[in-house]
Every structure is written in structure tokens, then in C-alpha cells.
Amino acid sequence: MATLRTDWLTEGWIDFEYKKYMLMAYLQEVNGNFDQAKLFPDLLNVQTHYELATQLKNSKNEIVASFPKKVTGVDFKKKRFVYEKFQESEKLTEIDSILDYSLPLFQQTLTQGQTQYADIEAQLTFAPVGIVPLHLKEGYLFLYRTRRSETDIYHYQVRLFEHHDQRGVQTTYLETVRKGISTTFENLKLTLIKKRRELPNPATYLVESPADYPVQETLLPIAKRLIVKHVA
């Protein structure tokens, strides 16, 4: 996972070349992870950096616009006053340069990651296993990679994040089962019901991947979002 502090822009030495080096090193690592189809948590982090930089850029412009300006003359052709140009501090000018440089790079990397996410999601098959119960917020997730013929089994719970008013899925890994000709997903579900009596009629979803993408960094996060979409 690539790391860049959320306050990287204003923390420490505020110098364009120094911050440029920090940013390029971070994005190089992120792009390296994307090249290996490892999307998370880097994709979310890049999105956060882009949104924070955009907010800072907008708020900086608003602050500058709110400063009282001295009238230096009148433009009679355009019928308006001419104001003295606001003189920015050296640090503010440096931050502005860093923002102008970083925003397009964050946007480019974010777009690349989102495109890759959409391409991978389009390859996945999402389907319920067996009869779908009324209670969908807790159950099992089967993550099947066809090239390995392995099924990773998770217990999932859909939770509401209080601070963000958004749903998210919490998963607990249970086991990995080798799938043979006689081992159907319906049989796996029945076995789970017998072993784990606390869920007698669980919602169970299958996410099947034709490619062997990284589980923790890609397949599992995408599978969680698919469950949230289905439950919502």
C-alpha cells in the first residue's frame, strides 16, 4: 500500500520541488500497485487526496476573493471599479503552485483506477446461491476463482456507518474449499447451515472471477460493494 499523509501539502517544508518529489514517489507506487491489479486501499486514498486538494483550491480562491480590496481607479469602458491586486504570501503562492501541479495528476491516477475497477467488475459474476431469504443484511459470501478452483468463504454483515450515513460490509474469513465436480455451491451452503446453526436460513452470494485477481486488494472489496448494491 502506498502512503501519503492527508496533510502532506501543508505539513513540513512547503517547497514546490520537495512536494513534487513526494507526490511523484507516492503516485509511482500507486501506479505500480494498479499494474498488479491491486486497487485497494490506494484507489480510495487517491480519491480522498483529490477531493481534499480540490476543496483546498476552492476554499483558497474564496478566501482571496473575500479580502477587502483597495480601489485604484475606474474602467469607464467596462463601467466598473479597478481594484488593487491581492498580494499573496510566498507560502500561499507555493501552495497554489503545488495544487495546480498535483490536481491533474491525482485526477489522472483516480480515473485510471476507476476505469480498471469498472473493467474488473464487468468480468465478475454475482448471483445468489439457493433461495433468497427476507433478511439480507447477514449471511455468507462465496468468492470463487475459476483458475484456482477454490472458493473462499466469508461471513458478512451489512452495517451502517454512523458518521457517513453509508452502508458498508464487514466480512470474516471462514475457510477455503477446493471445488470439485460434485461440490456445488448449493451443497457448500447446506454444509454451512449444518455447521453454523446461528444462521438457519442465510442469504448467500457468489462472486465468481475468471481471473486470479488479488483477493484482499481487489476481489473482496469489489464483492463487498456488490453486496451493498444488491441489499440496497
N, C-alpha and C positions, 0 to 999 in steps of 0.2 A: 504494500500500500504506500503510495506517495503521500508525503506530508508537507503541508504549508499552513502556517498559523493563520487564523482568521484575521488577526491584526497585523499581518505581515507588511502591509503598506505603510502603516504609521509607527510600527514598533522599531526601536533601534535607530540605526543610522539611515536617515532619509536622503538617499542619493540615487539618482536615476540609474547609473551603471550598476550599482550594487543590487538594487531591487530587480533590475533587468536580469542579472545573473541568477538571483534567487528564483525568479519566475521561470526562466528557461530550464533550469535544473529540475524544477518541480514538474513542468509540463512534459519534459523529456521522459521522466519516469512514468507519468500518467499514460503517455502515448505508447510507451513500451508495454505497459500492462494491457492497454487496449489491443495491441498487436497480438497478445496471447489470449485474447477474448476474456480478459479479466476486467469486468466492468465496475464492480462494486468493491469498496465504497467510493472509489475515485469519481465515478460519474456524479454521484450526489454531492461530493465535496467540490467538484469543479462548478456545478450549478450554484452552490452556496457562494463560492468566491465571485462568480459572475454577477449574481444578484446583489451582493454586498458592494462590489465595485460600482455597479450601476447606481445604486442608492447613494453612495458617497459622491459620485459625479453629479447627480441631480441635486442633492442637498447642498453641495458646494456652490453650484450655479445659483441656487435660490438664496443662499447666504450673501453671495456677492451682489446679487440684484437688490437685496434688501438694504444694503448700506446707503446712508444718505450721501447724495452726490452734490457737488458744488456746480452751480450754473456758470458756464464760461461765456455764453453768448446765445444768439438766436439764429436759426437757419430759416430765413424768410421764404425761401423757395419751398421747403418742405413744411413750413409753418410749425416749427417745433423748437424747443429749447435744446441747446447743446450743453452736455454735462461733461465735467472733468472725468477722465478715465480712471477707474479704480486701480490703485497701485497695490498689487498683491505682494505678500511677503515672499521671501526666497523659498521658504519651505512649502508654502502653498503652491507656488509655481512648479516646484519639483514634483509635488504630489500630483498636480494636474498632468504633468508630462508622463508620469508613471501610469496614471489612469488611462490616458489616451493610448499608451502603448499596450497595456495589459488587456483592456476590454476586448479588442478584436481577437486576441489570442485565446482568451477564455471562451469567447463565443465560438470560435472555430473548433476548439477541442470539445466543447459541450455538444456542438452539432454532430461531430464525428461520433462521439459516444452514443448519442441518442439514435443516430442512424444505425449504428451497429446493434444497439439494443432492439430496435424495431426489426432488423433483419433476423436476429436470433429468435425473437419471439414468434415471428412468422413461421419458423421451422418447427416450432413445438406443437404437440397435440395435447389439448386439455380436454378432459372428459370425466364425468362422474363414474364411479365404479358401483354397480348394483343400483338398488333402489335409493333414491334421494329422499332423506327424511325432512321433516319440517325444520328441525334445528340444524342450522348450517355453520354456526359460529365455532364449533369444535368438532374435531374428527381426525382423519388421517390423510396424509399426503404420500402418494407413491411417486417417486422420482425415478423414472426408468430410462436408462441409456442403452439404446439398442445395440451399439457396438460392443458393449461390455456384457450384455445380457444380465445386468444387475439392477435390482430395484432397491433404492434407498427408501426406508420407511420412516416417516416423521409423524409425531402427534402435533396437531396445530390448534391454535386458539386465535380467533379474531378479537382484537382489543381496540378500544377507542382511546387515542392519546388525548388526555385532558387539555394539555396546553395548546395543541394544534387542531383539535376538533377533527381529527382524521383517523381513519381505521388503519390498523396495521396487523400483521400476522406474526405471532410468536410460535416458533417451532422447537420441538425437542426431538433429537435423533433417537430412534429406537433400535433399528438394525438394518443390515443389508442382506437381501435374499437373492440367491442365484436363481434366475428364472429359466426353467426348462419347458419342454413341450407340454407337460402335464400340469405345470404350475401356472394357473391362470390368476389374474388379478382378483377375480371374484373369490377364488379359494384363499388367496392371501388375506382378503378382508374377513372371511369367515374364521380363519385361524386367529386373527387379531381379536375378534369378538369373543372367542373362547378363552383366549389368554388374558384379556383385559376386560373384566366384567363391568367396569365402571362406565363403559360406553356400549350398551347393548345394541344400539341402532345408530352407528356413527356415519356422519357424512364422510365420504371418501373420494378423493380426487386423484386422477392420474395425470401426470405431466410427463410426456414421452419426448425424448430428444434423439434425433437421428445422428447427431454428432456428439463427441465426447467433450463437451464444454466443461470448464471448471465448475464444480458444484457450489462451493461457498461463495465464490466471487461473481457467479453469473446465474447458473440454473436455479438455485434455491431462491435468491432474491426475486427473479422473474416469476417463479412459481408462486411465491407469496402474493405478488401483485395480481396474478391471475385469479387467485382465490378471493382476494378482496373485491375485484371486479365482479366475480360471479355472485358472491354473497350480497354485495350492494345492489 
